[in-house]
Amino acid sequence: MSICTILAAVLGVVAILIWQVYNRVIALDSRCEQAAADIDVQIKHRHGLLPNLLEMVKGFAQHERDAIEKVTQARAAAVGAASPQARLLAETTLGAGVQQLLTIAETYPDIKASQHFRELRLEIADTENKLSAARRYLNATVNEYNATLRQFPVNLLAGPLRLARRQFYDIGVERVLLDDAPVLKM
């Protein structure tokens, strides 16, 4: 065997290794993107439910203007967020506001007795649970992606291939448990 043949074989093995590593990392990156898109779907659904909740609480509890305004402003900030950091902050504030608004609504017997409110509350709880599950899936995917970038030989190739670590996504939404709400089983 000549040196050229050996060198060509070594270069071929290195090329195949780089190709496999790159494809694995790109597949993980794609899973991260899909998981982030799943979160966006749930967030948009939550944004769509909030006007109904706000109108219902406005109709029954006129003096709860501060809580209603807080949720209205947080929703507007979340929808119009220009950066991921601004969106994260707005969604965290929105989640807290929604919980506060639901708590306030629970103190009004007229609202609590409303079938429309009960259905809306269940749908919001379901959406918050799905959002929490989507966030956990994204974080697991990001963890796998980041761990792969730290492993040999990927760590040698990450810099030249411009593969950067991803940030975990936490908007502060935990599972919502209501007395009569169905709970998502994992």
C-alpha positions in Angstrom: 0.0 0.0 0.0 1.2 3.4 -0.8 1.2 6.4 1.4 -1.3 8.0 -0.9 -3.7 5.1 -0.4 -3.4 5.2 3.4 -3.8 9.0 3.4 -6.9 8.8 1.2 -8.4 6.1 3.5 -7.7 8.2 6.6 -9.2 11.3 5.0 -12.2 9.3 3.9 -12.7 8.0 7.5 -12.4 11.5 8.9 -14.8 12.9 6.2 -17.4 10.1 7.1 -16.9 10.9 10.9 -17.5 14.6 10.3 -20.5 13.9 8.1 -22.1 11.6 10.8 -21.4 14.1 13.6 -22.8 17.0 11.6 -25.9 15.1 10.7 -26.5 14.0 14.3 -26.1 17.6 15.6 -28.3 19.0 12.9 -31.0 16.4 13.7 -30.9 17.4 17.4 -31.0 21.1 16.4 -34.0 20.4 14.3 -35.7 18.7 17.2 -35.0 21.7 19.3 -36.6 24.0 16.7 -39.7 21.7 16.5 -40.0 21.7 20.3 -39.8 25.5 20.3 -42.5 25.7 17.7 -44.8 23.4 19.8 -44.4 25.9 22.6 -45.3 28.7 20.3 -48.5 26.9 19.3 -49.6 26.6 23.0 -48.7 30.2 23.7 -50.8 31.4 20.8 -53.7 29.3 21.9 -53.4 30.8 25.4 -53.3 34.3 23.9 -56.5 33.4 22.0 -58.3 32.3 25.2 -57.4 35.3 27.3 -59.8 37.9 25.8 -62.8 35.6 26.7 -61.5 35.3 30.3 -60.9 39.0 30.5 -64.4 39.9 29.3 -66.0 37.4 31.6 -64.2 38.8 34.7 -64.9 42.4 33.6 -68.6 41.6 33.4 -68.8 40.2 36.9 -66.0 42.0 38.8 -65.7 45.6 37.7 -63.5 46.6 40.6 -60.8 44.1 39.7 -59.4 46.5 37.0 -55.8 46.2 38.2 -55.7 42.5 37.6 -57.5 42.8 34.3 -55.1 45.6 33.1 -52.1 43.6 34.2 -53.1 40.6 32.1 -54.1 42.8 29.1 -50.7 44.5 29.2 -48.8 41.3 29.7 -50.6 39.7 26.7 -49.9 42.7 24.5 -46.2 42.6 25.6 -46.0 38.9 24.9 -47.6 39.2 21.5 -45.4 42.1 20.5 -42.1 41.0 22.1 -39.1 41.7 19.8 -36.5 39.5 21.4 -36.5 36.1 23.0 -35.6 37.6 26.4 -38.5 40.1 26.2 -40.8 37.3 25.2 -39.7 35.2 28.1 -40.2 38.0 30.6 -43.7 38.9 29.1 -44.8 35.2 29.1 -43.7 34.8 32.7 -45.7 37.9 33.7 -48.6 36.7 31.7 -48.7 33.3 33.3 -48.7 34.9 36.8 -51.4 37.3 35.7 -53.6 34.5 34.4 -53.2 32.6 37.6 -54.1 35.7 39.6 -57.1 36.4 37.4 -58.4 32.8 37.8 -57.9 33.0 41.5 -59.9 36.3 41.6 -62.6 34.8 39.4 -62.9 31.8 41.8 -63.9 34.2 44.6 -67.0 35.4 42.8 -69.9 32.9 43.1 -71.6 34.2 39.9 -68.5 33.7 37.8 -67.7 30.3 39.4 -71.3 29.1 38.7 -71.1 30.1 35.1 -70.8 27.1 32.7 -68.9 29.2 30.2 -66.4 30.1 32.9 -65.9 26.5 34.0 -65.3 25.4 30.4 -62.9 28.3 29.8 -61.1 27.6 33.1 -60.7 23.9 32.0 -59.4 24.9 28.6 -56.9 27.4 30.1 -55.7 24.8 32.6 -55.3 22.2 29.8 -53.4 24.8 27.7 -51.1 25.6 30.6 -50.5 21.9 31.2 -49.7 21.4 27.5 -47.4 24.4 27.6 -45.6 23.0 30.6 -45.2 19.6 28.9 -43.9 21.3 25.7 -41.4 23.3 27.8 -40.2 20.2 29.5 -39.7 18.4 26.2 -37.8 21.4 24.7 -35.6 21.5 27.7 -34.9 17.8 27.5 -34.1 18.2 23.8 -31.8 21.2 24.5 -30.1 19.2 27.2 -29.4 16.4 24.8 -28.2 18.8 22.1 -25.9 20.6 24.5 -24.5 17.4 25.9 -23.8 16.2 22.4 -21.8 19.4 21.7 -19.6 18.7 24.7 -18.9 15.1 23.7 -15.9 13.9 21.8 -15.4 14.3 18.7 -18.3 16.8 18.4 -16.6 19.2 20.8 -13.7 19.4 18.3 -16.0 20.1 15.4 -18.5 22.4 17.1 -16.4 25.6 16.8 -15.4 25.2 13.1 -19.0 24.2 12.2 -20.4 27.1 14.2 -22.5 25.0 16.4 -23.5 26.9 19.5 -25.1 25.7 22.8 -28.8 26.5 23.2 -30.5 28.1 26.2 -33.2 26.4 28.2 -36.7 27.8 27.9 -38.4 28.6 31.1 -41.5 30.8 31.2 -42.4 30.0 34.7 -45.5 27.9 33.9 -46.1 24.9 36.0 -48.9 22.4 35.9 -52.2 23.9 36.7 -54.3 21.8 39.1 -57.9 22.7 39.5 -60.5 20.8 41.6 -62.4 19.5 38.6 -59.8 20.0 35.8 -58.4 17.0 34.0 -54.7 16.6 34.6 -52.4 15.7 31.7 -50.7 12.4 32.5 -47.1 12.0 31.4 
